[in-house]
Amino acid sequence: MGKITGFKEYEREIPERRPVDQRLRDCRELEGKLPPEALKRQGARCMDCGVPFCHSGCPLGNVIPDWNDLVYRGRWREAIAALHATNNFPEFTGRVCPAPCEEACVLNINDDAVTIKQIEKAIIDRAWTEGYIQPQPAADKTGKRVAVVGSGPAGLACSQQLARAGHEVVLFERADRIGGLLRYGIPDFKMEKHLIDRRMEQMEAEGVEFRPAVNVGTDITADELSDQFDAVVLSIGATISRDLPVAGRELAGVHFAMDFLPQQNRRVAGDAVDEAGAISAGGKEVVVIGGGDTGSDCIGTSNRQGATSVVQIEILPKPPEARTEDMPWPYWPMIYRSSSSHEEGVGRDFAVSTKTLVGKDGHVAGLDCVRVEWETGEDGRPSMREVEGSEFRIPAQLVLLAMGFLGPQRSPLLDSLGLELTDRGNVAAGEDYMTTSDGIFSCGDSRRGQSLVVWAIWEGRECARGVDRYLVGETRLPSTPLPD
């Protein structure tokens, strides 16, 4: 603990974001950085609790008090070593993780948690600048080959851990670039893509071979994988978007968020986008259906494309502004939150159900909606009812569906492997991450369902342990217990 009275002396500080009118003119990251002295003060606020509840909030088990103290003391090289001990990619989580660790921070009982996320990002950014991060190739090779299918955060973490354990790793990706949703889902204004490229260079030096633009199951069959590799890891994500089964769904101008967002990422990367199939919010009234992170990303992207207005609707009621009795600390509270995209201009409405999509000349022109009320039944389950006489219409020339994901896509690969699925449609896998087929493993969203980047990295790391043990009989890769 760097300073015993630090939490009493210093207030919580967060970096300023670039002004809205400035950041809407580009797609660069919008958040600034805290200066070194401010970071030192924030590190001093950490109380090094006897029971560090921040650990319970972090799936990766990050040793947060340790690297807070090291930043306070200016020992940055040791800080990145402590951070990397549990997290392969803190530059990703430091930007896109919602920071459940901060919600679990003891100081957050008073709503002024340690700025854990900012300290994490500062450590990794400084480590890259100072040249602390170098490839870590395995000293000895096992002679075993592993195919990892899907290059999102779970696949990347699993691949890096397996390569460092001495296995030969080939990472397949059906898209033209590596990164999964990090590359083609998360907007650049939240995480610029050179961060992925930089990690790829390190991983290549550690022995990972990247094969983008390969649709496993079609371009290479499951039998060929089995013949060429000693183990296979499926980290294919949960990419089936939840649809909106209402009249008018077939109208032009109604799109899944994950058809809209990747196009913008390609434009930012300088790629040509087929204008015949291009989706643009420019000059349109936009409605985003869904209140989560994906919906927020659609808002920020639509405003950058020049939408005349953006409205976000959610079928659930508006959450409370602060914790309630059924959201006790240190658990993650379902409270009302505003993202950077919400700051940039949006109308938000809750407890709204879409009844019909209204069209004009084959193109969407609006949504007929109704207000709903939620009640909790005797069995404890919520139920919804429409409010009589509450019908209204929202004009829209572009409707983006961001209502979550239902599991991995059914594909020739899954069909040919004959894997069992869970009741929710995810790939069934045991505690060792092996599926119902010997030598086939699964991790990330394809195993646990739609979740956070931080969970995906944890899953990838734990899956690597299972694969390593399967291949050589034991594993020395580190493990992180599940948070309580």
N, C-alpha and C positions, 0 to 999 in steps of 0.2 A: 504494500500500500504506500503510494508515493507521498501523499500528504493527508494526514489524519483529519484535518479540518477542511479539506478541499471542497467537499460537498456543501459546506456551510458558507464558504467564502465566495464561490464562483457560481454564476448563473449558467443555465444551459444556453449554448450558442449553436446556431446552425448557419451555414453559408447562405448568402443571398443568391437568388436566381436572377438571371438576366431579365430586363424589363420585357413585358409581354409584347409590346409593339416591335421590339428588336428581335426577339427569338422567333416570332411568327414569320420572319422573313427568311429563315434558314432552317436546317434540320440538325444543327450541331447541338451537343449537349448543353443543357440550359442552366445547370447548377454550378455555382462557383466553388471555391475551395477556402477552407479556413486557414489563416496564416499559422506558422509554427507555434507562436506564443499562445494563440487561442487553442490549438490542439493540446498543448501542454496543460493548459487550464482545464480542458475537458477531461484529459486523462487523470488529472488530480481529483476530479469530482468522484471517480470510482471509489467506492468504500471498501472494496475487497471483502465483501460480506462473508461471514462464516459459512453461510449457505448461499452461494451465488446463483440466484434464481434466473439470471440471464442465461445460464446453461440450460435450464429447463425450457426456455423459449427457443433455443437454437438447435435444430436437428443435427447440425454438424458437430455439436459439442465444442464449439470454439472456446478456447481458454481466455475468455474476454478480460477478466481482471488482470491476467498476466501481461497481455500486450497493451492494455490501458496504462499500467504502471511503467512499462518500458518506454512508451511514448512520452510520458511525463518526465522520465529521466533522460530522454534524448537518445536512447539506445535502439536506433531504428533497425539495424541489421538483426539484432536479437528479436525485435518485434515481428519482422517478416518471417523469421524462422518459426516463431510461436504461432503465427497466423497460418502459415502453410502446413503446419503439422496436422491440421484438421480440415483444411479447405484448399482444394487445388486451384480455385479461380476466384479469389476475393475481389478482383476487379469487376466480376460479373455481379456477385451478391452485393457488393458495396454500392452498386448502382440500381439494381432492380429488385432486391429483396425488400419486403415491407417491414423488415426489422422486428420480428416477434421478440427478439432479445431485448429490445428497448421497452416493449410492453411489459416484459417480465422483470425489468430492472427494479430494484427495491426503491430507488428514488422516484420511480413512476407512480408510486402510491400517491405522490403529490403532483403528478403530471409534469415532472421535469427530469426525465430519465437522462442518463449519460448519453452523449451523442455517439453511441457505439458504431453506428453505420458510417458516420463521417470519419471516425478514427480508423476504421477498417480500410476505407477507401484511400485515406491519406497514406497509410502504411504501404499498401501495394503500389500506389502511384509513385511514391518516393523510391521504393525498392527497384522499380523498373528504371527510373531516372538515374539512380546511383549505380546501376549495374549489379545489384545484389542477386538478381534472378538469372541463373544459368541452367543449361540442360543438366539433367541428372540421369545419365544412362546407366543401365544395370552393369555391375562389375562382371557378372557371369550370366550366360545365356542358358536357358533350359532346353532349347530345341523344340519347344511346343509352339504351335501356331493357333491364334485366336482370331476369329472374325467378329467384329462388333458392327451391328447393323443399326444405323441411326446416330447422327452426330450432334444431337442436342447436348445439354449439360451433363446428362447421365452417361451418354456414350463417350463424351470427351473425358470425363473423370474416370470412368472404368478403363478406358484405353490407356490413359497416362499411368494409372496404378499398375496395370498389367505389364506395360512396357518396363516400368521400373522394377518389377519383380523378375524380369529377365525373359519374358515371353515375346514372341514375334507377333505384333498386333497389326491387323489391317482393319481400318475403319471405313465402312461403306456408307454412302449417303446418296439418296436418289436425286436430290436437288443438285444444281450445278456448282454450289459452293458448300463448304463445311459450316456447320453451326446450328442446324435445325431452327427452332423458334428463336434462338438468340440472333440468328442471321436474318431470318425472313418472317419474324413475328414482332419482336420488340423494336419499336421505332428508334432511329438513330438519335433523336433528341433525348432519349433515355440512356442509350448505350451505343456509342459509335463502334463500327465494325472493325476498325483497325485493332481493337483489343482482342478480338478473336484471332486475327491474322498473326498477331505477335505470339500468342500462345501456341498456335499451330507450328510456328518456326521452332519453338522450344521442343514441342512434342516430336516433330520430325527428327530433330537432333537426338532425341531419346529413343528413336527407333520405330515410332508409329508411322505406318504408311496410310495416307489418305487416298481414298478412291471415290471422288464425287461423281455425280451423274451416272450412278449405277443403281438400277432398280432391282434389288435382290428379290429373287422369286421369279423374275422375268429375264433380266439380262444374265443372271447367274442363278441356277436352280438350287433348291435345298439339297438335292443329292450331291451337286458339285461342291457346295459348302462343306458337307459332311466328309467328302473325299479329300478336300484340300486343307481342312482345319481340324484341330483336336477338340475345340470347343467353339460354340457360337453364342453370342450375347445379343439379345433383341432389346434395343433401346429406341424403339420406333415411335414413342410418344402416344398421346391420346388425341388423334387428329380428326375424329368424327365430330363435326360441329352440330350442336343441338339446333334443330330446325323449328320453324314456326308454321304449324299446320293449319293455316286459315285460308279462306277464300282470297284470291288475288296474289297468292305466293308466287305464281308463275310470271307475274308482271316484270317487265324490264325495269332495272333500277333497284331491284331487291337482291342483296348479296350477303353472303357470309363475310364476317370480319376478316377471316383468314383467306379470302380471295382478294380483299381490298388492301390489307396491310402489306403483304409481300410485294405487291406492285410498287408501292411507294419506296420500299427499301431498295428495290432494283433501280428505280430512277435515281435515288441518292447515290447508288454505287456507280452510276454512269451507264447502266445497261439500257438497251433499247426495249421499250415495252410496246407490244402489238396494240396499236391504237384502236383496232377493230374490237378488241376485247378489253380495252382500258376502262378502269373505273375511276372516275374523278368526282370530287365534291365541289369543284370550282363552279361558282355561280348558282349553287343549288341550296335548297332548304334540306337539311340532313336530319334524319331521326336515327338515333342509335338505340337499339333495344338490348338492354342488358347493363347492369350496374357495376360490373367487375373491372379488373385491370384491362382486359381486352377492349371493353367498351370505352374506357378512358383513353386508350391508345388511338381508337377510332376518332375520338373528339379532337385530340391534338393534331392528328394527321389531317382531318377534314378542315380545320381552321387554317392549317398551313397551305392547303390547296386552294383556299379562297372561298369556302362555303359562305353563303349569305347569312345562314343561321344554323345552329346545331341544337337539337333537343335530345336529351337522354331520358328514356323511360325505363322503369323497373317495376316488375309485378309485385315485389315484396314491399312492405311498408317502409317508410323512412326510418332508419335506425336512430336510436337516442344519441344525444350529443356526448354523453359521458357514460361510464360504466353504471350498470344497474346491479341489483342484488343477484341476478342470475348470471352476471358476468364478473365474478370475483377476480381480483388480482391474485396470481400472476398470469391467468389464462388470457388468451387472445380475445379481446372484446369486439363484438360486432357493433361498432359505433359508426356514426356518420363521419365520413372522411372525404376530404377534397384533395385531388391530385393536382399536379402542375397543369395538366390539361384543363381541369375545371376552372382554374384561374384565368384561362385564356378566352373564355366565353362559351357558355352553354346554359341552356335552360334544363333544369332537372325536375323530374316529376316521379312520384312513387305511388305504389298501389294502383297501377294502371295496367289493364289487360287489353291487348290488341284483338279486336273482333274480326276486322276485315281490312284488307289492303285495297284501297280504291285506286282505279286506274283511269287514264285518259289516253286514247289512241294506243293502247297496249303498253303504256309506261306508267309506273306508279305515280300517283298524284297526291296521295295522303293516306292516313290511317284513321279508321273509325275505332275509337277506344271507349272503354267504360271503366269507371272507378270500382275498386274492389275493397272489401273489408276482410280482415283475417281474424279468425277466432280459434281458440284452443279448446278442443273437445275433452271429454272426460278421460279419454285414453291418452291425453297429452299431445296428440297430434294436431297440427294446425290445419284449418280448412278455410277455403276462400269462398266468398259469395259476392256476387255483383250488386252494386248499389243501384237500386231502381231509379231511373230518370237521370243518371249521371253520364249519359253518352256524350261524347264530344269528338271532334275531328282535328287532327294535326296535319297541316299541309307538308308534303315532302316529295322531292323528286329523286332522293336517294335514301334508301333504308338499309341500314347495316345491322346484321344479326350477330350479336355478341353475347349469347346466352349460355356459354360454357361448352364443354366437350364431353362426349359419351364413351370414349375409349379408343383403342387402336383400330385403324381401318382394316376391314377384312381384305386379305390380299392373297395372291397365289402362294406367297411364302407361308403365311399362317395356315392356309388350307393344306398345303403339301406336308407341313410338319405335323399336322393333326394334333395341335396342342389343345389342352382343355382351357376353357375360359371361365371366369368367375361369373356370378349372377349379374354383375355390372358390366360384363363384356370385356374385362381386362384379362391379360394373360395370367393364368394361374401359375404361381411359383412358390416354393417353400421358403423356409428360413434361410437356406443356403442359396436362394435365388434360382435354383434349378427348376425348370418347368417339368411337365409330365413326360418329357422326352429326354433320355439320357444325354448329357453333354450340351443341352440347349438351356440357356439361362435367359432371364428377363429382368429388367430394372427400369426405374424411372416411371413416367406416366403410363407406359404400357402395362406396368405391373400394378401400380397403386392408384391409377386414375389421375385426372387432372390435378396438378399441385404446383408448388413453388419451385423456383430454380434451386433454392437451398436444399429442398428435399431431393431433387433430382441428383445433385452432386453427392449427397449422402448415399442415395441408392446406388449410384455408380461405384462409389468407393467400397461399399459393403458387398456388392455383387462381385467386384474384382477379388475380394477375399474368398468368396465361394468358388470362383473359377480357379484361382490359384491353388486352393486346397484340392480341388478335383483333379487338377493336372499333375501335381507333385506330392500330394498326400498331406501337406501341411502348408501354412501360410505365415509369413512374417509381416504381412501388410497390416497397418494399424486399423483398429476397429473403434467405432464410437457407439456406445449404447444408445438405444432409443431414449429420447427425452420423456420424462414422466408426463 
